[in-house]
Amino acid sequence: MQQNGDFDRQEEDEDRYSPRASDAGSVQGSVLEDDDGGPCGWWTIRPRLLQKFRTPKWALFWLCWAGALQGMVVNGFINVVITTIERRFGLRSRETGMIAGGYDVASFLCLVPVSYLGGRPGASKPRWLGWGIVIMGIGSFIFGLPHFVAGPLRELGTEKIGTCFLPDPLGNSSLSGSDECDADSGEKSFGQSGFYVKAFWFFFIGQLLHGAGASPLYTLGVTYIDENVSKKMSSVYIGIFYTMAILGPAIGFVLGGQLLSIYTDVFTADPSELGLTPDSNLWIGAWWIGFVTSAAVCALLAIPLLAFPAELPGAKAIKAERVSEAHHTSDSKEEMSSKIKELPRNLASLLSNPTFFFLNLAGSTEGLLIAGFAAFLPKLIESQFSVNASLAALLMGAVTVPAGGGGTFLGGYLVKKLNLSCAGIIKLCMTTASIAACFTLTFFLHCPNVSMAGITVGYENISSPNMSLYAPCNEDCHCSPNVFDPVCGADKILYYSPCFAGCSNESRLGDVKVYSDCKCIPQNFTDNGAVEATNQMCPSSCSLLIPFICLAFLVMLCTFMGTTPALTATLRCVQDSQRSFALGIQWIKVRLLGTAPAPLLFGIFIDQSCILWESASCGTERGSCRLYNNYLMSRYMAILAMIFKMCSVIFYTSAWWFYKPPPPKEREPEPENEMQPASTEISLVQSPSVEAVPNNGEVTARTEDSV
C-alpha cells in the first residue's frame, strides 16, 4: 500500500506540471513559463500531443527498452555467437576475447567526457542518450558485415571430399590428402582466404562503436532517473531499469539461440542438400541476423529519447527536498564546479572517498566474473555437456531471465523495503557476495572428455602413450588434417573426419550424412553392415547438466542481487553534484580493471585447456580450438570465480568499514510542511518514547537546529 501511495504522489506531481489536455496546438512559451521542465520535441518541432509524455514513467519506459536492447546485443547476441564466429572465421578464444573487450575499451575512453560534459548543469542528458543509441546501431551493422563480405560458407559439390579413396576431378588418389588451400573441406573462412584480418577488425570496430554508444546509458541514464523521482522511489525506478537491462541479455541468449538453428547462408543454400543439421559438427548458424535487425531497431528507438527535455516537471522541487548522505570530509559542502579546469580537483575529491574507492574495486571484481562468464559460459556448456550452440544459448537464457532479472529487481526492492541507509546497503552487498562465493564451487563439476580417436583414445581400443590421428586402418587413405569434418561412429567415438575413420562410402538418411565401410570402426558396432558413422555429435553420457544449471542459477541470483544496492550505495556516498561524474569514474574503473580484461583473461585460460587445434594451412598459424580438456576448463573457471568473489567480499567489507556518515548538523534540511504545526516537530525531540525517526534522523536534526 505504501508503494502504491508513492506512485500516486508521483503521478500527482506529474499531473501538476503537465500541460492541460484542453490545450491544443504546438507548445508556446506562455504555457510553460512557470514550468521548471522543458517541452518535449525535436529542436523546433514540439507538438502539443507529446507533452503528456513528459513524465518519469515514460522516460523510464524508453530507457528500459534502450537498456534491454544494449544488453540483448552486447551481452546476448555477441556472447551467443562467439563459438560460432570462432569456427566460421578461424578465431581463437583469446582473439574473440579481445573482440568482446572492445566494448569496454570504448567505454573507458568515452566515459570521462560523456559523464562529465553530459552531467554539467544545463546539459541535455536525453540528447546524449539518443545519439548514443544511434552510434550503437551503426556498430551492430558493422559487426554483421563479415557475413556479407565473406560470401557463401560451403559450396555444393564439395561435401564429399573428406571420405577415403574418393578420386578427385584431377585424377589424384584422394582429395583428402591434397594440400591445396581451396580444397580444404569446401569451407571458406577468413583465416584461409586471407581475409582473417578484415573479419577481426570488423568485429572489433563494431564493438568499439557499441561501447561508445552505450557509454551514456548507465551514467547519464541513471542520473536522469534519479534526478526526476523522489529519493524513496529512486531505488525502485533504478531497479526496474537494471532489471530490463538484465532481461536484455536473456532475450539475446534465447533469440540468438533460435537464430543459430537457422543455417548461416539461409538465402543462398539449402542445408539439407549439404547434409547438415543443427546437430552436425560443422553447422554454422545465422549469427548475423540479430545484428542487422538490431541496427534498425536502434535507429527507431533513438527518436523518442531525443524528444525528452533536459529536466522533467518537478525535478527542481525533488532536488530541493533531497537529503545528502555523502561520505563526510572536510570539504563536504563544496559543490562540484562545471568548469573543465576544476576536473582535477573534483576527481581528487572522489578518489579520496574511501567508500567510493572500495565500491569501485568491488564492482571491478564483479565485472571480471560477470563479463568473463557471459562471454564463455555458453562455450563451457557446449564442451562439458556435448550440446549444440543453439541449446547452450537457450540454457543460458533460461538461467539469465529469472536469476539476472529477478536478482536485480529483488536487490532494489530490499533496499526500499528495509529502508536501508548507505551503511546498511553495503552490508547487503557483503552478504550477497559471500553467499555467491560459496556457490562458485559449482564450476568444479565437469564431464569426461569426448572420446576422439587419435586424440583422447586410441583406434580400435588400442591405447598408446603417443596419440596420433594416423593408424593402420587409415594409412592408405592419405587423409589431410586440414579437413576437419568430425563424425560419430557406431562405437560412440568421435573421428576427426570420415577419412580418418576409414569410411569410403557416403549416403543420406534424411538430412543426415551417413558413412559405411569404415575400416577404423569395429565391425561388432555396425548396424546391419550399413550405417557406421554420421556427421552428428556423439551423445554425452554425463548426467551433471541439470545440477550444473541449478547451481549456476544460484550463483547468478546472488551476484545480481548486489547490483542495484551497490549502485544505490555509490549514488549516496558522494555529493549530489558529483553523481554523474562519480558514476563515470566508477564505470571507468569497472571497465579498466574488470570487464575490459575479463574476456581476454578467460580466453587465455580457455585456450590453455585446448587439446586439439585447427591445423595451419596456406602458411597461416591462425585457427580455432577443435577440442577442449573438460577437466582443465572446469578447474580454471572455478578458480577464477572463487578468487574474484572473495575479492568482492573483501572490498565490500572495506567500503563498509571506512564509511563515515555525515554528522546530523551538516545534513541538508528538508523544507517544512506548511500545514504541519511546529509543536509536532518539537514533541519528537522532547519525547523519549518516539523511536522511529524518519529519513535516518533528518527530522531530529531539523528540530534540534530550530530549537
N, C-alpha and C positions, 0 to 999 in steps of 0.2 A: 504493500500500500504506500509505503514511503517513497518507493521508486516511482510509482505512478504519479504521486504528488509532485515529485521533482520534474517529471516530464511535463505535467500540466503547467507548472510555473514557467518552465522554459517556453512552452507554447504561448503563454500569455505575453511573455516578453517579445516573442517573435511577432505576435499579432499587433502589439502596441507600436512596433517600429515599422511594420509592413504597410504599404500603401493600401487604401481602401479599395475594395473590389469595384465600387461605383465609379472610381476614376477611370477615364478612358484616354486613349491616345498614347503618345510617347511620353517618357518621363521628362518633366520640366523641372528647372531648378527650384521654382517656388514650392513644389510639392515636397521636396526633400531638404528644405532649408534647415529644419530642426532635427534632421535625422543624422546620427553620427556614423552611419554606414553609407557607402556609395551605392549607386544603382547598378543593376545587372545589365550586361550588354557587351558588345564588341566595339571598342573605340567610340564612334559617334552613333552607332546603332544600339539603341536602348529601348526596345519596345516595352509598353506597359505590362503586357502579358507575362514577361519574365520576372517582374518584381515580386510576385508571390513566392518565387523560389529562393528568395534571399533569406534563407533560414539555415541554422546549423545542421538541421537534419538533412536538407538537400545537399549541403556541402559535404556532409559525411557520406551520403549515398554515392556521389560521384567519386569521392576519394576512395571509398571502399572498392569500387569497380576498378579504379586505377591500380590500387594495391593488389587486387586479385589478378589483374592482367599481368602486372610485373612479376608476381610470384609464379603465375602459370607459365610464362615464357622462360624466365631466368632460372628459377628453381624447380620448374616442372619439365617443360619440353627439353631443355638442354641436358638435364640430368638423365632423362629417359633415353636420349639418343646418343649419349657418349659412347656406349659399347657399339652401337650401330655405325657411327661415323668412324670409329677406330677400324672396324672391319672394312668399311667401304673405301676409306682413303688411306689405309695403311698407317694409322697413327698409334703411338704408344701411349700408355696411361699418363706418363709424365707430360707428354705433349698436350693431351686433352685436358690435363690438369692446368697447364698454362693457359689454355683457351678459357676454361672455366674461371680462372683467376683474373682474366682480362676485365671482367665486370668490376672487380674490386679495385683494380689499378686505376680505372677511370674514375670510380667513386672517390678514391683517395685524392686524385688530382683536382676534382671539382668541388669537393665538399666545403673547403675553406671559402673560396669566393662565393659559392652559391648560398651557403648558410649565413655568411657574414653580410653580403650585399642584399640578399633576399630578406634577411631579418632586420634590416635597418628600418627606422620609423619612416613611414610613407611608401615603402616598397610594396608592390602588389605580389603577394605570395601565390595567388591563383595563376597569374601570368607566368611565373617561373614554373609552376607545376604543369600548366598546359603545354608550353613549348618543350618541356622535358619529355612529356609523353610523345610528342611528335618525333623527337630525336630517337626515342626508344623504338618507335615504329620503323624508322629508317634502318636502325641496327638489325631488327628482325628480318627485314627484306634482304639485307646484305648477307646475313647468316645463312639464308636459304639459297643464295645464288650458286654455290658449288654444284648443286644438283643439276642445274641447267647448263653450267659450263662443262661439266664432266661428260655429258652425253649418256647414252644407254649403258647400263651396268654389264649385261651379258647379251650376246647375240645368238640368235637361233642358229643351230647347226654346229655349235661349238661345245655342246653339253656332253659329248661322249668322248672327249679327248683324254679323259683320265683313266680309261679302262686298259687292261693288259692286252698286248698283242693286237691293238687296233691300228691297221695301216692308215697312214695319212695320205692326202692327195699328192704329196711329193714322192711317195713310194718308200718312205722310211719304214723301219720295222715297227715303230711306235712313236706317236706324237708325245707320249708321256715322257719320253726321255729327251725331248727337244729342249734346247737352251734358248730358243727364240723367245724374246720378251713378250711379243704379241700373242704367243700361243698358250701362255700360261692360263689354263683353266677357263679361257674365254672371258675372264673378268677384266674390266677396265678400271684401274684405280689411279688416283693422282700420283701415288708413290711410284708406280711402274711406268707411267706415261710421261713423267717429267713435270706434272702439274701439282705435285705434292705441296710445294711452297705456296702456290696460289691458294690451294684449299686451306692451308693453315692460316694464312693471312686474312682470307675472307672471314673465317670463323673468329679470329682474334679481333679484327676491326669491328665486326658485328657486336662482339661482347663489350668492346670499349664504348660503343655508342649506347648499348644497353645500360652500362654503368653510368655514363654521363647523363642520360635522360632520366634515370631513376634517382639520381642524387638529391633532387629537391623533395622527393616523395616522403621520406621518413625523417626529414628535418623540418622543412617549411610546412609540409602537410600536417605533421603532428602539432607543431606550434600554432598553426592556423586553427585547428580544432580546439586546442587548449585555451586560446585567446578569446574564443567566441562562445564558450559554455562555462557554467559555474564550476567552481573548484570541486564540488562534490560529484558532479556529473562528468567531469573531465576524464576520470579513470574509466568510466563506463563507455564513453564515446571512443576513447583511445583503444579500449579493449575490443570494441566492435570492429574498429578499423584494422587492428592487428589480427583479429580472427579472420576477417576476409582476406588479409594478406597471407595468412597461413593456409586458408582454403584454396588459394590460387595454385600453389604447388600441387595440392591434392588433385585439383581439376586437371592440371597439366600431366600428372602421372597417369590418371585414368584415361584422359582423352589421347595423350601421347601413346599410351599402350595400345589403344584401339587403332591408331594410325599405323603403328608398326605391324599390325596384322594385315595391312594392305601392302602390296608389292611396290617397291620404290618407283619403278617405271610403269605405273598403273595406266598411263595413257598410251604407251608405246609397246608394251609387251604383255603377253598372257603367261602368268607364272605356271599354269597347268601345262602349257606347251614346253616349258623349260623343265618340267618335272620338279617344281619347287612348291613347298607348302611352308606355313609359318614354323613348323617343327623341323624343317630342313636346316642342316648345319650352315648352309651358305645363304639362307634367307636374309634379305636386306629390306627392311620395312620403309614405308613412305615417311621418313623422318622430316622432310622439308615442308610438308603441307601445313603443319602448325605454325611455322614461322611466317609463311606468306600470308596466311589468314590473319595472324596477329598484327601484321603491319597495317592491314586495312582497318582493323578494329581500333588500333591506336589513333589513327587519323580521325575517326569518328568520335572517340572519347575525349579528345583534346578540345572539341568545340564547346561543350558545356563548362569545362573547367576554366577556359579563357574568359567566360562571361561573368564569373563571380567578382565582386568588388574586393578591394584590399581589406576592408573591415565589414563585418555583418552588423546589422542593427543591434544595439545593446552591448557591443563589445567594450565601449568605454566605461559603462556602468559596472560591468563584470570586472574589469581591470581595477577600478577604484575600490571594489569591495574585497579584492584578493588579499590574503594574509601571507606574508613570506615565511618560509621555513628554511631559508638558505643557511648553509653552514656558516657559523659565526666567525668572522675575522675582524681585524682592526679597521678595515675599510669596507665593512659590510654595507654601509649606507651609500657608498659611491655607486652611481649609476654608470652603465656602460655607454661610452660615447660612440656615436655612429660614424665618427671620422676614422679614415683609414690609418692615420698616423697614430691613433690610440690603440690599434690592434695588438701590438706587443704587450702593452700594459694589461689589456683585457685578457690576453692569453696567459700571462703570468698569474693573474688573479685566479683563473680557473685551475691552472696546474698546481697552485699552492693549496687547493682544496683537497685534503686527503680522501674524503669520502668520494668525491667525484673521480679522483685518480684511481682508486681501487675498484670502483664500479666499472670504470673503463677497462681495467685489466680483466675483471670477471667477464665482461662482455666479449673480450677478445678470445678468452679460452672457450667460452660457449660458442662463439663464432667459428673457431677452429673445428670443433666437433660437429656442429650442425652443417657447415659448408662441406667438410670432408665426407661425411656420410651421405649427404644429399647428392653429391656427385658420384659416389662409388658404391653406395649400398645396393642399387639395382644390379651392378656387376657382381657384388658379393653373393646376392641371392641366385643369380644365374649360375655362377660357378659352383657354389656349395650344393645346390639342390637340383641341378641339371634341368632348369626350366628355361623356356624361351624368353626373349626380351619383352614381348608383349605381356606375358603372365607376370614377370618380375615387376613391370611398371604398374600393373593392376594391384599387386600385393602392396607395393609402396603407397599407392593411393588409398587403399583400404586402411592402412595404418595411419597415414598422414591426416586424413579427414577427421576422424574422431579424436586422435591424440593431439595433433598440432592445433587444430581449430578449437577443440574443447579445452585443451590445456591453456591456451592463450586467453580465451574468454573467462575461464574459471579463475585464473590469476587476477585479472582485473576486477572480477566480481568480489573476490575475497578482500581485496583492498578496500572496496566500498562497503561491503557488508560488515567487516570488522572495524571500519573507520580507523584504519591504521595510520599512525604517524610515520614520519620518514624512517625512524629507527625500527619501528615495527615492520615496515615494508622490507627493509634489508634483512631482518630476521626471517621473514617468509622466504626470501630468496635463498638464504643459507639452508633452510630446511629442505626445499625442493631440490637443490643441488646435491645435498647429502644423500637423499633417497635415490636420486638418479644415478649417483656414483655406485651405489650398491647393485643396481640393476644392469650396469655395464658388463657384469660377468656373463651376460647372455651371449656376448660375441666370442666367448671361448667355445661355444657349440660349433661343431664342424662335421661334415660328412666325409667319408672316404673319397680319395681321388678317383676320377673317372679311369676305368681300365682301358688304356690305349696301347695297342700293340706296338712294341718297339720303343715306347716312352715310359710307361709305368709298369707294364707286364710284358713278358716275352711271348713270342709267337708259339702257338700250339702248346701253351703251358710249359714252355722251355725257358727257365729263368737264366739270366746271365748278368754278371756284375757290370758289364758294359752294354747298355741297351743300344740298339740300332734299328732303324726303320727297315733295313735290308735283312732278308733271311733267305734260306734256300728255297722257300716256297714262292718267292717273287723275284729271284735273281735273274730269271730270263725275261722279265717284263720291262727292264730298263726304265724304271719309274723315276720321275723327277720330283724332288722335294718342293719345287716351285708350284706344283699342282696340289693345292690343299682342298680336297673335296671329301671330308670325312663321311664314312658310312658305318652304320651299326650292324655288326654281324649277328647271325643267329645265336652265337655263343655269348651275346650281350657284351661284346668287346668292341670298342671303337677302333676303326682303322683309318689311317691317315688319308687314304683315297682308295677307290676301287682297285687301282693298280697295285698298291701295296698289299691289298687283301688277296691279290692274285685272281681277281674276277675278270673274266674275258667276255661275258655276255651281259647285255643290258636290255631291260624291257620296262614296261609301265604297268602299274597296278593302281588304276585311278590317276590321281595327281602325283603319285609317289613313284620314284625310280627304284627299281629292284634289280639286283645283280645275282647271277648264278655262275656256276663253275668257278668257285672261288677256292683256289688251292690252299690258302692260308687258314681257312675256317675248317675246323674238324668236321668230318662228314656226319658224325652222330648228331650234330646240331641242325642239319639241313631239314627243310620242310619238303618232304617227298622229292628230294633231289632237285628242287626248282629254286625257291627263294632262299638265298643265303645271306643277303645283306640289303639294306635300304638306306636311302640318303636322309635318314631321320636321326634324332638324338636318342641315345640309349636311355631307357628309363632308369631312374635312380631308385635304389632300394632303401635310401635313407629316410627315416620317419621323423626327423627333427624339424621339418619345415614349420608345422603348426606351433610347437613350443617356441621356436625362434621368433615367429611373428608376434606371438602374445607378449613375450618379454621385451621385444623391440618396441611394442606399443607402450609399455610401462616406462621405458627409458624416455621416449619422446614426450609422453604425457607430463612427466615430472620436469623435463627440460623446458618445455614451452609454458608450463605454469609459472615459471620465473621470468618470462619475457616482459609481460606488461608491468608487473611490480618493479622490475629493475629499471624500466623506462620511467615509471612514475617517480621512483626514488631519485633518479637523475634530475628530473624537472624540479623536484622540491629542494634539492640540496644546493641549488645555485640561485643567484639573484634573478628576479623576473626578467630584467632587461637583458640577461645573458642566455636565455633559454635556447633560442635558435642557434646562437654561436656555440653553446655548450653541446647541443646535440650534434652539430657539425664536427666539433673536435672529437666527441665520443665516437662518431662513425668513422672518422679518420683512423683513430687508434684501433677500432674493431677491424677495419679493412686492412690496415698495415700489419697488425700483429696477429689477426685472426683469419678472416675469410679469404684474404688475398693469397697467403701462402698455403692455406689448408688443402686445396685441390692438388697443388704441386707436391706437397709433403705426402699426402695419402697416395698420390700416383706413384711416387718413387718407391714407397714401401710395397705397393701392389706389384710394381714391376719386379721387385726383388723376389716375389713369390712365383714368378713365371718359370715354367719348366720347358716350354716349347715356344720358340719364337718363329714368326714368319720368316722363311728363308729369303736371304738377299737375292735380288735379281736385277739384271741390267745395270750392275755397278752400284746399286744403292744399298745402303745398310739400314734403311728405314723399314719398319714393319711392326705389325701389332702382335700381341701375345695370343697364341693359339690355345694354350692350356696352362692352368694355374695349379700350384700346390695348395690344396684346401687347408691343410693344417697350418702352414706358414701364414696364409692370408688371414685366417681367423685369429691367430696369435697376434699378428701385427695390429689388426683393427682393435682387438680387445685391450692391448697395452696402451695404444694411443688414447682410447676412450677413457680408460681409468686415470691416466696421467692428467688429461685435460679437465676431467670432472673434479679431481682432488684439488687442482689449482683453483678452480672456480670456488670451491668451498673455502679455501684459504683467503682468497681475495674478498669474498663477501663478508667473511668474518672480520677482516681488517677494516673494511669500509664501515661496518657497524661499530667496531672498537674505537675508531678515530672520529666518529661523527660527534659534533658538538652543536647542539641546537642553540638557536639564538636566545638570549635572555628575554623574559617576558616584556621588560620595559622597552626593548628595541623592536618589538613586533609592531607592524603597521596596524593602527586602529581601524576597526570596521565602522562605517557610518551608522549612527544610531537610528533606531526605528522611531520615527516621529510620533507614532501612535502609542508607543510604549512608555509608561510613566518612569521617571528617573528612579523612583523609590524601588522599583523592581530590581534594577541592577545593583543598587546598594545592598539590598537584602541578600543577594547572592554572596556578597563578600562577608557580611556580618553573620550569616547563619552557618554554623559549622556542620549542620546536618545535611547540607546540599553537597552531594559527592560528584554528580555529573556536571562537568564543566564543558560546554560546547566548544568545538573547534580547538581542542588541545589547550584550553586555558586563555583564549583570546578575550572572552568576556570578563574574566577575573582581572586580566591585565588592564583592560579598558576602565573598569570601575575603580581599580586602585589608583590609576592616574587621575581620574576625576575627583576621587576623594582627597 
